[in-house]
Amino acid sequence: MRSKRSLYRVVLLSLILGLACQTGYVASAQLKLIKPSPPPKTRVENNTETLHGVSVADPYRWLEDQDSPETRAWIAEQNRYTESVIGALPGRDAIHKRLEQLLKIDIIGIPTARGDRYFFSKRLATENQSVIYMRQGLKGKDEVLVDPNQMSADQTTSVGIVDVTEDGKWLIYNIRQGG
């Protein structure tokens, strides 16, 4: 029950912070409401693609290339702007610390049952990334199948279950590197 209550607090705090950001005002260190400067402009392109007879605009396609110097510069500029707006908010460090505490809990994903095998992800409070497990039978021992915490030194590689064959002999999973 405590983890549900903690989750509700995180969601409530997120909603409150989101609402504060929606108003366009932030509290300064002197607790006065100030209107921040507008965010940096983002280039818009006239990209349109027709998919199954439907025209779809994609004005920010250029941002999909994560490694391009232009995208990296845009990300850096957005990060500088964000830090200038929220960096000096009073109580920010305390909120950050409390959210870290609330999020450091064991989390178990919904299992996929195939025959007498159960496939699921689980992240212990001491781990940065969820690990893919398999359990033989309801009371079987959890067996580690894929542990992304061992895949990169900075522990920003994550994995996820995509599918499991009907007989439970093959697992399809994805790997995401870099957060």
N, C-alpha and C positions, 0 to 999 in steps of 0.2 A: 504494500500500500504506500510505503514511503516513496518508492521510486515513481509511482504515479503522481503523487503530490509534488515531487520535485519537478517532474516533467511539466505539470500544470503551471508551476511557478516560472519555469523557463519560457513556456509559451506566453504566459501573461506578460512577463518582462519584455519579451521580444515584441509583443503587440504594442506595449506602452512606448518602447523605444522607436518602433516603426511609426507610430502615430506622431511622436515628437518630431521625427524627421520629415513626415508628410507636411507638417505645418510650415516647414521651411525656416523655422527659428530654432536656435540653440541657446542654452544658457552659457554665459561667459563666466570666467572665474569670479567676477564680481556679482554673479547671479542676476545680471540684467539680460533681458532678451535682446538678442542681436540678430539681424538678418545677414546670413553669410553671403559671400560673393557667389555669383552663379558658377556652376560647374564648368570645366573646360569644354569647349566645343568638340564634337565628334564628327569627323568627315562622313558624309552621306554620299553613297554612289547610286547611280541609276541602274541597278541590277534587277532584272526580272527574268524569271524562268517559268516555263509552262510545264506543269506536271499533271498528267492525266487530264489534259484539257483545261486546267485551272491555272491562271496566271498568278504567280507568287512573287511578291517583291522581297528582295533581300539586300537592303541598303547598307548593311554592316558586314557583308561577306568578307571584306578585307581583313576583319578582325579574327577570322578563323585561322589564319596563319600565325600561330603562337610564336614562331621563331623569327618572324620578319622584324627588322629594326623598327619599322613604323608601328607595329603592334606593341612591341616592347616599350617604345617611347610613350605610346598612349596609356599603357598600363601604369607606367611610372608616374605620368602626369595625373592620372586618376587617383593613384595612391597618395600623392602629395596633397591633392585637393582634399581628399577624405581626412587625412591627418590634420590638415589646417582647420577643418570644421569640427572634428570630434576630439582632437588630440588633447585639448586643455579642459574638457568637460569635468566639472567637479564630481568626484565619486567614481570616475571611470575605472580606476585601478581596483577599487573595492568590488565593483560590479563584475569586472573581468575575473577576479579571483573567485568570487562566489559562483559564477557560471562554470568555471573550471571544476569547482568542487561538485556541483550538481551534475555535471556531465561525466564525471569519473565514476561510472557505475558499470556493472556487468550488463551486457546487452546480448540477448539471444534472438536471432531472426526466426521467422516462420519456417518450419521444416518442410522439405519436399519428401514425401513418402514414395518409395519405389520398392514394392514387395515388402520384405522385412527390413529394409534399410531406410534410414532417415538421414537426409543431407541438410545441413543448416550452417549458418554463419554465427559466430559468437565472438564478442570482444569483451575481454576481461577489463576491469577498471584500470589495471596496470599496463594495458596494451594500447598502442596508438591505432592499430588497424584490426578489423575483424578477420578472423581465421575461418577457413572452411573446414567443417568437420563432417564425419559420417558416423552413425551409430547403428550397430547391428541389433535390431529388436528394440523394444521400448526400454528395457532395462540394461541394454548393452553399454559398453564403455565408449566414451567419445574418442574417436580416432582423428588425429589431425591429417587432413589431406593436402591443404595448401596454406602455408603461413607467410603472408606478405611482410610481416615484421622482420623476417630474415632476408628479404629480397633487396633491400636498399639500406645504406648506412643511415640515411636521414629519415627512414621509415615513412616516406610519402608514397610508397607503392601500395595500392589496394587491390583487392580481388573481390569478385562477386560471382555467385552462381547464376549461370544463364539457363541451363537445363540439365536434366539427368535422363538417360535412356530409360525406357519402360522397365527393363530388367535390372536396373540399378548398377550395371557394370561399367558404364561410362558417364563421366561428368564433364559438362562443358562449362568453362568458367572464363571470365574476362580478367585482364590485368590492366590496371590504370597506373601510369607512372607520373609522379610529380604533383600529386594532390588533386 
